Amino acid sequence: MTLSVNRVYQKALGLKGDLYHFHDPELIPVGLLLHFQGHRVIYDVHEDAPRALLSPGRNYLPIQIRKPMSWLLEKLEVNAVKQFSALVTATPAITSRLQLFQTHTHNINNYPLLDELVAPKERPWGERLRSVAYVGVIAAVRGIQQMVDAVDFLADDLGVRLQLAGQFSPLELRSQIIESSGWKCVDEVGFLDRAQLASLLGTVQAGLVLFHPAPNHMEAQPNKLFEYMSAGIPVIASNFPLWRDLIERHQCGLLVDPLSAKDIAAAIEYVITHPAEAEEMGRRGRAAIEEKYNWESESQKLLNLYQQLLDHSFTPMTSPESRRATVDAGK
């Protein structure tokens, strides 16, 4: 957040770009410096960073300083976004929070590429492994303990295994989790590239996304949720209102209490013992990806924004009066 940020700034100046697009909050000072030198700058907001600082997952920060740091970051962010040419926001919730301060706020979702996670040799459903998968950062706040406990709850004769792809964070967490009795039902496959991920998802019967109800999780749209849908497998997900709306609308998975291993186990058992219904859930999820939730459609929105900025089609409205007029007109 110090030397690296300065190196990014020096590199940015050397590139002499027509347009700069950044997303790390610690680069906000770089974005502001570029703006005040007359450059067009887009701030890409991937998460609600002030709320994320309050998450238990940020346990590398002493709890006493999380709240003041969150407050300071929000003040910095709110004042900075008024200066940038535009904002790109990854979720509707972030859009709603920041468009009050910058009218040129564009919700562009990080959906998967249409064909990236389609396995080249996808197994017929009846030949799939009795397995479910979790892919991504492996952390306590993302439900690793509950996943491992859930497969332990399942009857031995069901033979369900958890395919675990990703890296532990922190690394010390692994030594704790492998002591769980359910670890005997886990296949730890480590980090996978995109082709390997597609192959893995083409063999399992459901994907798990079981974030705990932390402040920055409730309104998040995790990539893995859409990746599982893209791979054509049912989603077993935390019962957050936003996720409930998506999954129930497309009937592409099951919702559970992410803090209850027994609830998770019951959902896994249902998917495994109702293969025809599980396969249909996967098809409906894939259809939703093809119709709406894909990067091919979202990327065009981003390219259009770039073109607008480069064509000088609009200028930022940062005064309270212009923002209020636009918000009122939107109503």
C-alpha positions in Angstrom: 0.0 0.0 0.0 3.1 2.3 -0.1 6.0 1.4 -2.4 3.8 -0.7 -4.7 1.3 2.1 -5.1 3.9 4.6 -6.1 5.3 2.1 -8.6 1.8 1.7 -10.1 1.6 5.5 -10.3 4.9 5.9 -12.1 4.0 3.1 -14.5 0.7 4.7 -15.2 2.3 8.0 -16.1 4.8 6.2 -18.4 2.0 4.5 -20.3 0.4 7.9 -21.3 -3.0 6.2 -21.4 -6.1 7.8 -22.9 -8.1 6.2 -20.1 -7.2 4.6 -16.8 -9.3 1.9 -15.1 -8.4 0.6 -11.7 -10.1 -1.4 -8.9 -7.9 -1.7 -5.8 -9.1 0.8 -3.1 -5.5 1.5 -2.2 -5.0 2.9 -5.7 -7.6 5.6 -5.1 -4.8 8.2 -4.5 -3.2 7.2 -7.8 -6.6 7.6 -9.5 -7.0 11.1 -8.0 -3.5 12.1 -9.1 -4.2 11.0 -12.6 -7.6 12.8 -12.6 -6.0 16.1 -11.4 -3.5 15.9 -14.2 -6.4 15.8 -16.7 -6.7 12.1 -17.4 -10.0 10.2 -17.6 -10.2 7.7 -14.8 -12.7 4.9 -14.0 -12.8 3.4 -10.5 -14.0 -0.2 -10.6 -15.6 -1.2 -7.3 -15.6 -5.0 -6.8 -16.7 -5.1 -3.2 -18.2 -2.9 -0.5 -14.7 -2.2 0.9 -15.8 -0.3 4.1 -18.1 -3.2 5.1 -15.5 -5.8 4.1 -13.1 -4.4 6.6 -15.6 -5.3 9.3 -15.7 -9.0 8.2 -14.3 -11.7 10.4 -12.3 -12.7 7.3 -10.1 -9.6 7.8 -8.8 -11.1 11.1 -5.3 -9.9 10.2 -6.5 -6.4 11.3 -6.8 -5.8 15.1 -10.5 -5.6 15.9 -10.0 -2.3 17.6 -9.0 -0.5 14.4 -11.4 -2.1 12.0 -14.3 0.3 12.7 -12.2 3.5 12.5 -10.5 2.2 9.3 -13.9 1.4 7.8 -15.1 4.9 8.6 -12.0 6.5 7.1 -12.2 4.4 4.0 -15.8 5.2 3.4 -15.1 9.0 3.8 -12.2 8.7 1.3 -14.1 6.6 -1.2 -17.2 8.8 -1.1 -15.2 12.0 -1.7 -12.9 10.4 -4.3 -15.7 9.0 -6.5 -17.0 12.5 -7.1 -13.8 13.2 -9.0 -13.6 10.3 -11.3 -14.9 10.2 -14.9 -17.1 7.1 -14.1 -17.6 4.2 -11.7 -18.0 0.6 -12.6 -19.7 -1.4 -9.9 -19.9 -5.2 -9.6 -23.2 -5.5 -7.8 -26.5 -3.6 -7.7 -26.0 -2.9 -3.9 -22.7 -1.2 -4.5 -24.3 0.8 -7.4 -27.1 2.0 -5.1 -24.6 3.1 -2.5 -22.3 5.1 -4.8 -24.6 6.5 -7.5 -25.7 9.1 -4.9 -22.2 10.6 -5.2 -21.4 9.9 -8.8 -24.1 9.8 -11.4 -22.0 8.1 -13.9 -22.1 4.8 -12.1 -22.5 1.7 -14.2 -23.3 -1.8 -12.8 -21.2 -4.2 -14.9 -21.4 -7.7 -13.4 -18.5 -10.1 -13.4 -20.3 -13.0 -15.0 -18.5 -16.0 -16.6 -17.6 -16.4 -20.3 -20.3 -18.5 -22.0 -18.2 -21.4 -23.0 -15.2 -21.2 -20.6 -16.6 -23.7 -18.0 -18.3 -26.2 -20.3 -16.3 -29.4 -19.9 -15.1 -30.8 -23.3 -16.0 -34.3 -22.1 -18.9 -33.7 -19.7 -20.1 -36.9 -18.1 -23.7 -38.0 -18.5 -25.5 -37.3 -15.2 -25.9 -41.0 -14.4 -22.1 -41.5 -14.6 -21.1 -38.5 -12.5 -19.2 -38.9 -9.3 -21.1 -38.9 -6.0 -19.3 -35.6 -5.3 -20.0 -31.9 -4.7 -17.4 -29.2 -5.3 -16.2 -26.0 -3.7 -13.9 -23.8 -5.7 -12.2 -20.6 -4.6 -10.4 -19.2 -1.5 -10.8 -21.7 1.3 -11.6 -19.7 4.5 -13.6 -20.1 7.7 -15.9 -17.2 6.7 -16.6 -19.0 3.4 -17.9 -22.1 5.3 -15.0 -24.6 5.0 -15.7 -26.1 8.5 -19.4 -26.5 7.8 -18.7 -28.1 4.3 -16.4 -30.7 5.9 -18.8 -31.4 8.7 -21.7 -31.8 6.3 -20.1 -34.6 4.3 -19.3 -36.3 7.6 -23.0 -36.2 8.5 -24.0 -38.1 5.4 -24.6 -41.8 5.6 -21.5 -43.9 4.8 -23.3 -45.9 2.2 -24.1 -42.7 0.2 -20.4 -42.3 -0.4 -20.4 -38.6 -1.1 -17.1 -36.7 -1.4 -16.2 -33.1 -1.3 -13.9 -31.9 -4.1 -12.0 -29.0 -2.7 -10.2 -26.7 -5.2 -8.3 -23.6 -4.1 -5.9 -22.4 -1.4 -6.4 -22.0 2.3 -6.5 -18.5 3.7 -4.7 -18.3 6.1 -2.5 -21.3 5.4 -2.7 -22.2 9.1 -6.4 -22.9 8.8 -5.6 -26.1 6.9 -3.9 -27.8 9.9 -7.1 -27.2 11.9 -9.5 -28.4 9.2 -7.7 -31.6 8.4 -8.2 -32.7 12.0 -12.0 -32.8 11.4 -13.5 -36.3 11.1 -15.1 -35.3 7.8 -11.7 -34.7 6.2 -11.6 -38.4 5.2 -14.4 -37.5 2.7 -12.5 -34.7 1.1 -10.4 -34.7 -2.1 -8.1 -31.7 -1.9 -7.1 -30.9 -5.5 -5.4 -27.5 -5.0 -5.3 -24.6 -7.4 -6.9 -25.3 -10.8 -6.6 -23.4 -14.0 -9.8 -22.7 -16.0 -9.6 -25.8 -18.2 -9.0 -28.0 -15.1 -11.9 -26.3 -13.3 -14.2 -27.0 -16.2 -13.2 -30.6 -16.2 -13.8 -30.9 -12.5 -17.2 -29.3 -12.6 -18.2 -31.6 -15.4 -17.9 -34.6 -13.1 -19.7 -33.4 -9.9 -23.4 -33.1 -9.0 -23.5 -29.7 -7.2 -21.4 -26.7 -6.4 -21.2 -25.1 -2.9 -21.2 -21.4 -2.1 -21.8 -21.2 1.7 -20.5 -17.8 2.7 -21.3 -16.8 6.3 -23.6 -13.8 6.9 -20.8 -11.2 7.1 -21.5 -7.6 6.3 -19.9 -7.7 2.8 -21.4 -11.1 1.9 -25.1 -10.4 2.2 -25.2 -8.3 -1.0 -22.3 -9.9 -2.8 -22.6 -11.8 -6.1 -19.8 -14.4 -5.8 -18.3 -15.5 -9.1 -18.5 -19.1 -8.2 -22.3 -19.0 -8.0 -22.5 -18.1 -11.6 -19.6 -20.4 -12.5 -21.5 -23.4 -11.1 -24.6 -22.3 -13.1 -22.4 -21.9 -16.2 -21.1 -25.5 -15.7 -24.7 -26.8 -15.6 -24.7 -28.1 -12.0 -27.1 -27.2 -9.2 -26.0 -24.6 -6.7 -26.2 -25.2 -2.9 -26.0 -21.7 -1.5 -26.4 -19.5 1.6 -30.0 -18.4 2.2 -29.3 -14.7 1.8 -32.2 -12.7 0.3 -30.3 -11.6 -2.8 -29.2 -15.2 -3.6 -32.6 -16.5 -2.7 -34.2 -14.3 -5.4 -31.7 -15.5 -8.0 -31.9 -19.2 -7.3 -35.6 -19.4 -6.7 -36.3 -17.3 -9.9 -34.4 -19.8 -12.0 -35.0 -22.9 -9.9 -31.3 -23.8 -10.2 -30.4 -24.9 -6.7 -31.1 -25.2 -3.0 -30.8 -22.7 -0.2 -29.4 -23.5 3.2 -28.4 -22.0 6.6 -24.6 -21.7 5.9 -23.9 -22.1 9.6 -25.7 -25.4 9.9 -23.7 -28.4 8.7 -26.8 -30.6 9.0 -28.8 -28.3 6.8 -26.0 -28.4 4.2 -25.8 -32.2 4.5 -29.6 -32.5 3.8 -29.3 -30.4 0.7 -26.3 -32.5 -0.6 -28.3 -35.7 0.1 -31.3 -34.4 -1.8 -29.3 -33.6 -4.9 -27.5 -36.9 -4.9 -30.7 -39.0 -4.3 -32.8 -37.0 -6.9 -30.5 -37.1 -10.0 -33.2 -36.3 -12.5 -34.3 -33.2 -10.6 -30.6 -32.2 -10.0 -29.8 -32.5 -13.7 -32.8 -30.3 -14.5 -31.7 -27.6 -11.9 -28.3 -27.6 -13.7 -30.0 -27.2 -17.1 -32.1 -24.3 -15.8 -29.0 -22.6 -14.3 -27.1 -23.0 -17.6 -30.1 -21.6 -19.6 -30.0 -18.5 -17.3 -26.3 -18.0 -18.0 -26.9 -18.2 -21.8 -29.8 -15.8 -21.6 -28.5 -13.2 -19.2 -25.6 -13.9 -16.8 -22.6 -14.0 -19.2 -19.6 -11.8 -19.8 -20.3 -11.5 -23.5 -23.3 -9.2 -22.8 -21.7 -7.4 -19.8 -18.4 -6.7 -21.7 -20.3 -4.7 -24.3 -21.5 -2.4 -21.6 -17.9 -1.8 -20.5 -16.8 -1.2 -24.1 -19.6 1.3 -24.6 -18.6 3.2 -21.5 -15.0 3.4 -22.7 -16.2 4.7 -26.0 -18.4 7.3 -24.4 -15.5 8.6 -22.3 -13.1 8.7 -25.2 -15.6 10.4 -27.4 -16.3 13.0 -24.7 -19.9 12.0 -24.8 -20.4 13.1 -21.3 -18.6 14.7 -18.4 -18.8 13.8 -14.7 -21.6 15.5 -12.7 -20.1 16.0 -9.3 -21.9 19.0 -7.8 -24.7 18.3 -5.3 -27.2 20.2 -7.6 -26.4 18.2 -10.7 -26.4 14.9 -8.9 -29.7 15.7 -7.2 -31.3 16.7 -10.5 -30.2 13.5 -12.2 -31.4 11.3 -9.3 -34.8 13.1 -9.2 -35.1 12.7 -13.0 -34.4 9.0 -12.5 -37.3 8.7 -10.1 
